[in-house]
C-alpha cells in the first residue's frame, strides 16, 4: 500500500493520459504506487492504476494534501492555484518557476529571450492589428500559436500564408490567447530531454529527431542524424535552460535546426512524447528518471543502449480499427516492442506506439513500421 511507504514516496501525478500511464508503470517497477488525479475513468492511466481519484479540478488542493510530492503530465492547470499550493507547503515538482515558463508560451519566450537563448521573433496577438503589423514587417507566412495548451487533440499551432487564413484562425479561436512568430525554415525538428534533481545533478539523453505530419508526431528517431557539434550545442542549450529554470524531473526542450542554426521552439516540464524510445533504447527510461528526480533519488544512466532506436506512433484511422485486435500480428515482428494505451479507437487519436532497436536507423525503421502497419490491420510496411 502507498500509505505504508516512506512519506517521500507518496507521489501524486496530476493527469491520467498515456504519459501518466508510463510514468506510473515506471514508479511501480521501483516499488512505488503513485496516486493519480484523473479527469475520466477511461483515461489511459486510470485504466491501469488502482488508486486514481476522479474529481473536479477545484479539488486539486485536497488531492495535494494526500501526496508528499506532486508532479504533472499535462499543461491544463491553473498556475495561480499551483503557486498557492506551493506557498502553503505542497512539494510541487517541477516548481512553479519551471511550470510557469513551460505552460505559458509568451512568458516562456520572454524568459528565454532575456537569458539570451535563441528563440524566434515573436509578439502577442491581442487583435487583428497586432498580427497585420507583425506580418508587414516579417512577411508571410507567419506562425500563430495558442499561448496555453488546449485539450488533448486540440490544435494549437497554425502556419498561415496570408491575411485571410490568419483572420480565419483568429475568428475560430477568439476565446484563446494567441501569439505570432516569424516562420522558421526547418531542416530538422529535435528534442533534448534533460532530467534534473533538486540539487542540480542532471543528465541528458541522446538528441532525438521527430518527424511530424499534420502537427502529430509520426516517427521518432534516436539518436538524431546531426553532426557532433550540433548535438553538443543542443544538449548544452537544454541543460542551461534546465538550470536557469531550476527544473526538477524531465524537461523536454524542443529545438528547430534551421539554416541559421538552432532555435528553441517549446518547453515541456514533464516526460515527453518524443522520449518513448528511451524505454527500450536507454538503460533508464525518461519515465523512471522523472520519478527518481522528483523524489530526489539517484538518476539512472541515459546513454543509448543500441546504435538506433525508432518509435512509430499508432494513430487511429477513419476505419475505426482497434489495434488490440491485431496485437498478435504485431508481436510476430521480432525485435519490436508494442505499447498500447487502452484507449477507444477514434480518428486521429494516439492509441499506442511501437519501438524497434537496430544496428542502423533503416533497420529499426523497417521493423517499427512493419509492426505499426500490422496493428492497423494492414500489410507490412
Secondary structure in CASP SS format (residue, H / E / C, confidence):
PFRMAT SS
TARGET T0000
AUTHOR 0000-0000-0000
METHOD secondary structure of the structure
MODEL  1
X C 1.00
X H 1.00
X H 1.00
X H 1.00
X C 1.00
X C 1.00
X H 1.00
X H 1.00
X H 1.00
X C 1.00
X E 1.00
X E 1.00
X E 1.00
X E 1.00
X C 1.00
X C 1.00
X C 1.00
X H 1.00
X H 1.00
X H 1.00
X H 1.00
X H 1.00
X H 1.00
X H 1.00
X H 1.00
X H 1.00
X H 1.00
X H 1.00
X H 1.00
X C 1.00
X C 1.00
X C 1.00
X C 1.00
X C 1.00
X E 1.00
X E 1.00
X E 1.00
X E 1.00
X C 1.00
X C 1.00
X C 1.00
X C 1.00
X C 1.00
X C 1.00
X C 1.00
X H 1.00
X H 1.00
X H 1.00
X C 1.00
X C 1.00
X C 1.00
X E 1.00
X E 1.00
X E 1.00
X C 1.00
X C 1.00
X H 1.00
X H 1.00
X H 1.00
X H 1.00
X H 1.00
X H 1.00
X H 1.00
X H 1.00
X H 1.00
X C 1.00
X C 1.00
X C 1.00
X E 1.00
X E 1.00
X E 1.00
X E 1.00
X C 1.00
X C 1.00
X C 1.00
X C 1.00
X C 1.00
X C 1.00
X H 1.00
X H 1.00
X H 1.00
X H 1.00
X H 1.00
X H 1.00
X H 1.00
X H 1.00
X H 1.00
X C 1.00
X C 1.00
X C 1.00
X C 1.00
X E 1.00
X C 1.00
X C 1.00
X C 1.00
X H 1.00
X H 1.00
X H 1.00
X H 1.00
X H 1.00
X H 1.00
X H 1.00
X H 1.00
X C 1.00
X H 1.00
X H 1.00
X H 1.00
X H 1.00
X H 1.00
X H 1.00
X H 1.00
X H 1.00
X H 1.00
X H 1.00
X C 1.00
X C 1.00
X C 1.00
X C 1.00
X E 1.00
X C 1.00
X C 1.00
X E 1.00
X E 1.00
X E 1.00
X E 1.00
X C 1.00
X C 1.00
X H 1.00
X H 1.00
X H 1.00
X H 1.00
X H 1.00
X H 1.00
X H 1.00
X H 1.00
X H 1.00
X H 1.00
X H 1.00
X C 1.00
X C 1.00
X C 1.00
X E 1.00
X E 1.00
X E 1.00
X E 1.00
X E 1.00
X C 1.00
X C 1.00
X C 1.00
X C 1.00
X C 1.00
X C 1.00
X C 1.00
X C 1.00
X C 1.00
X C 1.00
X E 1.00
X E 1.00
X E 1.00
X E 1.00
X C 1.00
X C 1.00
X H 1.00
X H 1.00
X H 1.00
X H 1.00
X H 1.00
X H 1.00
X H 1.00
X H 1.00
X H 1.00
X H 1.00
X C 1.00
X C 1.00
X C 1.00
X C 1.00
X C 1.00
X E 1.00
X E 1.00
X E 1.00
X E 1.00
X E 1.00
X C 1.00
X C 1.00
X C 1.00
X E 1.00
X E 1.00
X E 1.00
X E 1.00
X E 1.00
X E 1.00
X E 1.00
X E 1.00
X E 1.00
X E 1.00
X E 1.00
X C 1.00
X C 1.00
X C 1.00
X C 1.00
X C 1.00
X E 1.00
X E 1.00
X E 1.00
X C 1.00
X C 1.00
X C 1.00
X E 1.00
X E 1.00
X E 1.00
X E 1.00
X E 1.00
X E 1.00
X C 1.00
X C 1.00
X E 1.00
X E 1.00
X E 1.00
X E 1.00
X E 1.00
X E 1.00
X E 1.00
X C 1.00
X C 1.00
X C 1.00
X C 1.00
X C 1.00
X H 1.00
X H 1.00
X H 1.00
X H 1.00
X H 1.00
X H 1.00
X H 1.00
X H 1.00
X H 1.00
X H 1.00
X H 1.00
X H 1.00
X H 1.00
X H 1.00
X H 1.00
X H 1.00
X H 1.00
X C 1.00
X C 1.00
X C 1.00
X C 1.00
X E 1.00
X E 1.00
X E 1.00
X E 1.00
X E 1.00
X E 1.00
X E 1.00
X E 1.00
X E 1.00
X E 1.00
X C 1.00
X C 1.00
X E 1.00
X E 1.00
X E 1.00
X E 1.00
X E 1.00
X E 1.00
X E 1.00
X E 1.00
X C 1.00
X C 1.00
X C 1.00
X C 1.00
X H 1.00
X H 1.00
X H 1.00
X H 1.00
X H 1.00
X H 1.00
X H 1.00
X H 1.00
X H 1.00
X E 1.00
X C 1.00
X C 1.00
X C 1.00
X H 1.00
X H 1.00
X H 1.00
X H 1.00
X H 1.00
X H 1.00
X H 1.00
X H 1.00
X H 1.00
X C 1.00
X C 1.00
X C 1.00
X C 1.00
X C 1.00
X C 1.00
X C 1.00
X C 1.00
X C 1.00
X E 1.00
X C 1.00
X C 1.00
X C 1.00
X E 1.00
X E 1.00
X E 1.00
X E 1.00
X E 1.00
X E 1.00
X E 1.00
X E 1.00
X C 1.00
X C 1.00
X C 1.00
X C 1.00
X C 1.00
X C 1.00
X C 1.00
X H 1.00
X H 1.00
X H 1.00
X H 1.00
X H 1.00
X H 1.00
X H 1.00
X H 1.00
X H 1.00
X C 1.00
X C 1.00
X C 1.00
X C 1.00
X E 1.00
X E 1.00
X E 1.00
X E 1.00
X E 1.00
X C 1.00
X C 1.00
X C 1.00
X C 1.00
X C 1.00
X C 1.00
X C 1.00
X C 1.00
X C 1.00
X E 1.00
X E 1.00
X E 1.00
X E 1.00
X E 1.00
X E 1.00
X E 1.00
X E 1.00
X E 1.00
X C 1.00
X C 1.00
X H 1.00
X H 1.00
X H 1.00
X H 1.00
X H 1.00
X H 1.00
X H 1.00
X H 1.00
X H 1.00
X H 1.00
X H 1.00
X H 1.00
X H 1.00
X H 1.00
X H 1.00
X C 1.00
X C 1.00
X C 1.00
X C 1.00
X C 1.00
X C 1.00
END
